Amino acid sequence: MRFRNGISFITTVAALCGVSLAAGQTVTFELKNGDRITGTILTESTNAVVMSNAWSRAIFLPLAEITKRTSFTNTAIASTTASTNKVSTNAVAMAKVVASTNTLFTTPWLKNWHGELSVGADLTFSERDRQIYNSKSKLIYAKGRLKAAFDYDMTVGRSEVDQVVGTNVQRRTVTDANRMNGSVKVDYDLTKKIYVYNIAAAGYDEIRKIDLRYELGPGVGYHLIQTTNFFVNVESGVNYQNEEHTDRTSIHNFFFRFAENAAWKITPRLTWDERFEYSPQVEDFAKYRMRFETNLRYAMLQNIFLTLSLVDIYDSQSATGVAHNDLQVRSSVGVKF
């Protein structure tokens, strides 16, 4: 009887040690659909593994979908099948929290979707009351070699200013910001390094006197650097751009597109990403547009993060009376799912 109790005790301790050792490991999982996902294990239960990497803070993988895993350690690389690595233990608190925030996206027809939503505000109450609000969302679908990213951002702002009319002082409302942009970009990997893409975007900006702006065009990209917590992509292509101004002028022509984007998971809580686009006009390189964006994110909770963003847009053919450069600094709070 004592012998049996001793075996039960040893089995329990071994199982608990297995969970402790699994958490924090860098592992590559191979799935039934052919995908490979590399990241750090957060938690593991009898039904699922929760991991994170440079692209997502929490990835929920049902064990039934895993066909193989490769664990990276300081001494060797051990490869075993998922069926021999199931750990019999109760789910810990973090696993429950992660599962509760990702329940919707573990359904079969939504498991390949994830995204983020953030909102921010710039409020001033003084001689000139000012309120500027911004919102940004991103939705990504990824399966196998295909990836589609949907981006949307909007900024609106008003100020209350005093205006002298005769001998009277009247308060009037002035528009400080009113812009909106949306885009969709579809990538398809031809090889592990080379991919093709197509991008479509549209928007407007009242302050910069843009009634409507849209672009559409294909291109080719190259995965320059790919590691567990850092990546760099470079792209080149051509697209058609049209821009209608409030002064009844317009620009419609073909532009080359040269771009790059990168992301770095600095710590488990701190991440950084950036992207840069340079688009010279095909017929005249002196006419061009540039856009640079960088974001620094800090995770306050599992799926809640604080973001500091900088966006710089330059247009050599801006509307009459509008500065060529547009610099934006934003702070916001967001949620990832």
C-alpha positions as a printed NumPy array, in Angstrom:
array([[  0.   ,   0.   ,   0.   ],
       [  2.803,   2.333,   0.883],
       [  4.525,   1.373,  -2.366],
       [  1.456,   2.333,  -4.389],
       [  1.106,   5.655,  -2.542],
       [  4.777,   6.356,  -3.211],
       [  4.324,   5.731,  -6.924],
       [  1.302,   8.07 ,  -6.985],
       [  3.3  ,  10.746,  -5.193],
       [  6.251,  10.399,  -7.61 ],
       [  3.897,  10.487, -10.63 ],
       [  2.245,  13.662,  -9.357],
       [  5.582,  15.37 ,  -8.712],
       [  6.851,  14.36 , -12.162],
       [  3.749,  15.749, -13.819],
       [  4.068,  19.039, -11.968],
       [  7.755,  19.263, -12.835],
       [  6.892,  18.581, -16.471],
       [  4.51 ,  21.544, -16.518],
       [  7.091,  23.753, -14.819],
       [  9.759,  22.783, -17.336],
       [  7.427,  23.206, -20.318],
       [  6.493,  26.755, -19.396],
       [  9.091,  29.168, -20.756],
       [ 10.492,  26.769, -23.358],
       [ 11.006,  27.863, -26.967],
       [  9.189,  25.306, -29.122],
       [  8.215,  24.851, -32.78 ],
       [  4.834,  23.158, -33.302],
       [  3.814,  21.495, -36.563],
       [  0.036,  21.444, -37.157],
       [ -2.208,  19.159, -39.16 ],
       [ -2.739,  21.859, -41.826],
       [  1.038,  22.094, -42.433],
       [  1.629,  25.332, -40.494],
       [  4.671,  25.721, -38.247],
       [  4.506,  28.055, -35.244],
       [  7.524,  28.936, -33.103],
       [  7.229,  30.665, -29.743],
       [  7.49 ,  30.438, -25.963],
       [  5.094,  28.215, -24.036],
       [  3.028,  30.134, -21.49 ],
       [  0.957,  27.221, -20.171],
       [  0.076,  23.656, -21.141],
       [ -2.898,  21.535, -20.08 ],
       [ -4.367,  18.174, -21.115],
       [ -6.312,  19.836, -23.945],
       [ -4.267,  22.766, -25.245],
       [ -1.038,  24.743, -25.305],
       [ -0.94 ,  28.53 , -24.897],
       [  2.165,  30.188, -26.352],
       [  3.402,  33.635, -27.417],
       [  5.786,  35.   , -30.062],
       [  6.694,  38.277, -31.811],
       [  3.382,  38.358, -33.7  ],
       [  0.906,  37.485, -30.933],
       [  0.931,  37.666, -27.154],
       [ -1.283,  34.585, -26.74 ],
       [ -1.777,  31.781, -29.267],
       [ -4.225,  28.998, -28.314],
       [ -3.315,  25.611, -29.879],
       [ -5.565,  22.569, -29.26 ],
       [ -3.402,  19.467, -28.741],
       [ -5.577,  17.599, -31.261],
       [ -4.241,  19.929, -34.01 ],
       [ -0.546,  19.405, -33.118],
       [  1.302,  16.636, -34.955],
       [  4.87 ,  17.331, -33.846],
       [  6.886,  19.583, -31.576],
       [ 10.559,  20.507, -31.49 ],
       [ 11.913,  21.876, -28.193],
       [ 15.038,  24.057, -28.162],
       [ 17.27 ,  23.789, -25.082],
       [ 20.811,  24.874, -24.234],
       [ 22.167,  21.323, -24.592],
       [ 20.26 ,  19.715, -27.451],
       [ 17.232,  19.774, -29.725],
       [ 14.688,  17.132, -28.74 ],
       [ 11.901,  16.238, -31.155],
       [  8.882,  14.197, -30.088],
       [  5.322,  13.771, -31.213],
       [  2.51 ,  15.641, -29.484],
       [  0.869,  12.407, -28.371],
       [  3.828,  11.517, -26.157],
       [  4.044,  15.003, -24.612],
       [  0.583,  15.349, -23.094],
       [  0.882,  16.415, -19.472],
       [ -1.757,  15.293, -17.018],
       [ -2.387,  18.281, -14.781],
       [ -5.009,  20.879, -13.932],
       [ -4.973,  24.157, -15.929],
       [ -3.366,  26.996, -14.019],
       [ -4.888,  30.417, -13.515],
       [ -3.133,  32.038, -16.491],
       [ -4.414,  29.401, -18.875],
       [ -7.955,  30.128, -17.733],
       [ -7.488,  33.857, -18.257],
       [ -6.038,  33.391, -21.743],
       [ -8.718,  30.915, -22.728],
       [-11.498,  33.235, -21.548],
       [-10.196,  36.105, -23.677],
       [ -9.757,  33.941, -26.772],
       [-12.885,  31.75 , -26.674],
       [-14.45 ,  33.364, -29.738],
       [-11.365,  32.826, -31.866],
       [-10.905,  29.143, -30.987],
       [-13.991,  28.143, -32.972],
       [-13.084,  26.256, -36.178],
       [-14.094,  29.056, -38.557],
       [-12.428,  31.864, -36.568],
       [ -9.253,  30.204, -35.261],
       [ -7.155,  31.762, -38.04 ],
       [ -8.215,  35.331, -37.167],
       [ -6.674,  37.727, -34.663],
       [ -6.381,  41.488, -34.305],
       [ -6.315,  44.548, -32.094],
       [ -8.358,  47.652, -31.336],
       [ -7.057,  50.871, -29.719],
       [ -8.48 ,  54.287, -28.837],
       [ -6.847,  57.507, -27.638],
       [ -7.698,  61.093, -26.757],
       [ -5.93 ,  64.457, -26.527],
       [ -7.943,  66.81 , -24.287],
       [ -7.151,  70.444, -23.396],
       [ -9.333,  72.758, -21.298],
       [ -7.838,  76.25 , -21.098],
       [ -8.133,  79.499, -23.062],
       [ -8.821,  77.237, -26.009],
       [-10.732,  74.025, -25.313],
       [ -9.59 ,  71.21 , -27.557],
       [-10.612,  67.557, -27.932],
       [ -9.004,  65.156, -30.404],
       [ -9.971,  61.466, -30.522],
       [ -8.302,  58.688, -32.502],
       [ -9.174,  55.066, -33.101],
       [ -7.228,  52.315, -34.843],
       [ -8.077,  48.695, -35.576],
       [ -6.341,  45.803, -37.283],
       [ -7.699,  42.393, -38.265],
       [ -5.478,  39.613, -39.632],
       [ -6.369,  36.322, -41.278],
       [ -3.512,  33.828, -41.66 ],
       [ -3.657,  30.258, -42.878],
       [ -0.88 ,  28.321, -44.535],
       [  0.819,  30.529, -47.121],
       [ -1.972,  33.12 , -47.198],
       [ -2.187,  36.233, -45.034],
       [ -4.677,  39.117, -45.258],
       [ -4.405,  42.27 , -43.116],
       [ -7.214,  44.806, -42.755],
       [ -6.261,  48.212, -41.268],
       [ -8.523,  51.124, -40.331],
       [ -7.8  ,  54.381, -38.488],
       [ -9.804,  57.518, -37.815],
       [ -9.056,  60.842, -36.102],
       [-11.558,  63.618, -35.307],
       [-10.981,  66.821, -33.323],
       [-12.65 ,  70.106, -32.474],
       [-11.597,  73.305, -30.698],
       [-13.665,  76.025, -29.039],
       [-12.136,  79.468, -29.756],
       [-13.178,  83.048, -29.067],
       [-13.794,  85.298, -32.077],
       [-14.3  ,  89.063, -31.931],
       [-17.317,  90.223, -33.964],
       [-17.683,  93.99 , -33.71 ],
       [-17.73 ,  94.748, -30.006],
       [-18.81 ,  91.256, -29.046],
       [-16.787,  88.115, -28.354],
       [-18.324,  84.943, -29.667],
       [-17.185,  81.39 , -29.153],
       [-17.049,  79.254, -32.289],
       [-16.083,  75.657, -33.11 ],
       [-13.056,  74.975, -35.297],
       [-12.193,  71.585, -36.843],
       [ -8.702,  70.478, -35.843],
       [ -8.76 ,  66.972, -37.326],
       [-11.059,  64.939, -39.545],
       [ -9.392,  62.076, -41.38 ],
       [-10.023,  58.42 , -42.073],
       [ -8.017,  55.706, -43.835],
       [ -8.612,  52.044, -44.556],
       [ -6.535,  49.415, -46.339],
       [ -6.366,  45.713, -47.116],
       [ -3.151,  43.866, -48.005],
       [ -3.027,  40.231, -49.11 ],
       [  0.263,  38.266, -49.05 ],
       [  0.934,  34.808, -50.475],
       [  4.216,  32.975, -49.826],
       [  5.681,  31.419, -52.967],
       [  8.661,  30.063, -51.006],
       [  9.941,  30.393, -47.439],
       [ 11.559,  33.718, -48.391],
       [  9.636,  35.162, -51.378],
       [  6.007,  36.269, -51.425],
       [  3.678,  38.274, -53.669],
       [  1.15 ,  40.845, -52.453],
       [ -1.647,  43.147, -53.54 ],
       [ -2.67 ,  46.278, -51.661],
       [ -5.75 ,  48.51 , -51.818],
       [ -6.336,  51.629, -49.698],
       [ -8.68 ,  54.617, -49.52 ],
       [ -9.29 ,  57.616, -47.266],
       [ -9.758,  61.362, -46.855],
       [ -8.317,  64.239, -44.792],
       [-10.317,  67.445, -44.397],
       [ -7.459,  69.466, -42.888],
       [ -5.067,  68.543, -45.701],
       [ -7.847,  69.305, -48.246],
       [ -8.078,  65.723, -49.534],
       [-11.657,  64.838, -50.456],
       [-10.758,  61.304, -51.542],
       [ -7.576,  59.331, -51.999],
       [ -7.233,  55.72 , -53.133],
       [ -4.548,  53.374, -54.45 ],
       [ -4.317,  49.839, -55.819],
       [ -1.375,  47.741, -56.941],
       [  0.611,  44.471, -56.728],
       [  4.203,  43.742, -55.801],
       [  6.722,  41.202, -54.542],
       [  8.273,  40.855, -51.075],
       [ 11.193,  39.097, -49.4  ],
       [ 11.46 ,  37.833, -45.792],
       [ 14.898,  39.298, -45.092],
       [ 15.16 ,  38.284, -41.419],
       [ 13.005,  35.746, -39.563],
       [ 13.68 ,  34.787, -35.937],
       [ 11.49 ,  33.916, -32.977],
       [ 11.243,  37.484, -31.687],
       [ 12.379,  39.652, -34.635],
       [ 11.6  ,  39.919, -38.36 ],
       [ 12.254,  42.264, -41.299],
       [ 10.473,  42.231, -44.688],
       [ 11.298,  44.277, -47.801],
       [  8.897,  44.92 , -50.703],
       [  8.755,  46.561, -54.136],
       [  5.917,  47.043, -56.587],
       [  3.858,  49.52 , -58.555],
       [  0.401,  50.974, -57.912],
       [ -2.097,  53.448, -59.266],
       [ -2.905,  56.389, -56.992],
       [ -5.668,  58.982, -57.294],
       [ -6.147,  62.03 , -55.06 ],
       [ -8.975,  64.571, -55.3  ],
       [ -8.466,  67.944, -53.567],
       [-11.059,  70.417, -52.278],
       [ -9.591,  73.116, -54.572],
       [-10.785,  70.972, -57.543],
       [ -7.259,  69.856, -58.428],
       [ -6.395,  66.158, -58.626],
       [ -3.451,  63.809, -58.98 ],
       [ -3.817,  60.466, -60.734],
       [ -0.8  ,  58.543, -61.901],
       [  1.266,  55.367, -61.514],
       [  3.813,  55.225, -58.699],
       [  6.573,  52.789, -57.797],
       [  6.369,  51.438, -54.257],
       [  9.418,  50.541, -52.153],
       [  8.698,  49.487, -48.576],
       [  9.954,  47.638, -45.52 ],
       [  8.447,  46.578, -42.208],
       [  9.877,  45.113, -39.019],
       [  8.789,  43.935, -35.575],
       [ 10.727,  43.124, -32.415],
       [  9.527,  41.523, -29.195],
       [ 11.971,  43.2  , -26.811],
       [ 10.604,  41.606, -23.622],
       [  7.486,  39.53 , -22.873],
       [  5.645,  42.824, -22.195],
       [  7.385,  45.3  , -24.517],
       [  7.167,  45.167, -28.34 ],
       [  8.172,  47.524, -31.151],
       [  7.223,  47.64 , -34.821],
       [  7.696,  50.02 , -37.756],
       [  7.008,  50.338, -41.468],
       [  8.247,  52.693, -44.169],
       [  6.951,  53.353, -47.705],
       [  8.525,  55.434, -50.473],
       [  6.481,  56.006, -53.647],
       [  8.045,  58.041, -56.476],
       [  5.96 ,  58.843, -59.539],
       [  6.853,  56.596, -62.476],
       [  7.26 ,  59.49 , -64.921],
       [  9.002,  61.931, -62.537],
       [ 10.98 ,  60.827, -59.46 ],
       [ 10.943,  64.433, -58.169],
       [  7.276,  63.871, -57.32 ],
       [  6.963,  61.374, -54.497],
       [  5.239,  60.375, -51.274],
       [  6.692,  58.881, -48.104],
       [  5.077,  57.39 , -45.016],
       [  6.801,  56.253, -41.825],
       [  5.087,  54.744, -38.775],
       [  6.528,  53.297, -35.571],
       [  4.754,  51.913, -32.504],
       [  6.007,  51.027, -29.036],
       [  3.601,  48.818, -27.054],
       [  3.63 ,  47.874, -23.376],
       [  1.311,  45.149, -22.086],
       [ -0.284,  46.313, -18.843],
       [ -2.358,  43.105, -18.616],
       [ -2.511,  39.89 , -20.647],
       [ -4.435,  41.464, -23.564],
       [ -4.516,  45.176, -22.603],
       [ -1.673,  47.373, -23.842],
       [ -0.51 ,  50.988, -23.904],
       [  0.837,  52.296, -27.239],
       [  2.953,  55.305, -28.167],
       [  2.894,  55.959, -31.934],
       [  4.659,  58.297, -34.33 ],
       [  3.436,  58.782, -37.909],
       [  5.192,  61.016, -40.462],
       [  3.698,  61.563, -43.939],
       [  5.357,  63.592, -46.695],
       [  3.745,  64.531, -50.018],
       [  5.666,  66.618, -52.541],
       [  2.37 ,  67.404, -54.333],
       [  0.168,  68.454, -51.418],
       [ -2.875,  70.671, -51.994],
       [ -2.468,  74.453, -52.31 ],
       [ -1.76 ,  76.074, -48.933],
       [ -1.065,  72.746, -47.196],
       [  2.359,  71.873, -45.751],
       [  4.193,  69.013, -47.45 ],
       [  4.923,  67.252, -44.147],
       [  2.377,  65.901, -41.64 ],
       [  3.781,  64.67 , -38.297],
       [  1.48 ,  62.9  , -35.815],
       [  2.291,  61.714, -32.276],
       [ -0.358,  59.578, -30.578],
       [ -0.895,  57.666, -27.362],
       [ -3.654,  55.111, -26.92 ],
       [ -4.921,  52.146, -24.947],
       [ -5.87 ,  48.986, -26.794],
       [ -6.9  ,  45.366, -26.574],
       [ -5.55 ,  42.357, -28.496],
       [ -7.607,  39.314, -29.401]])
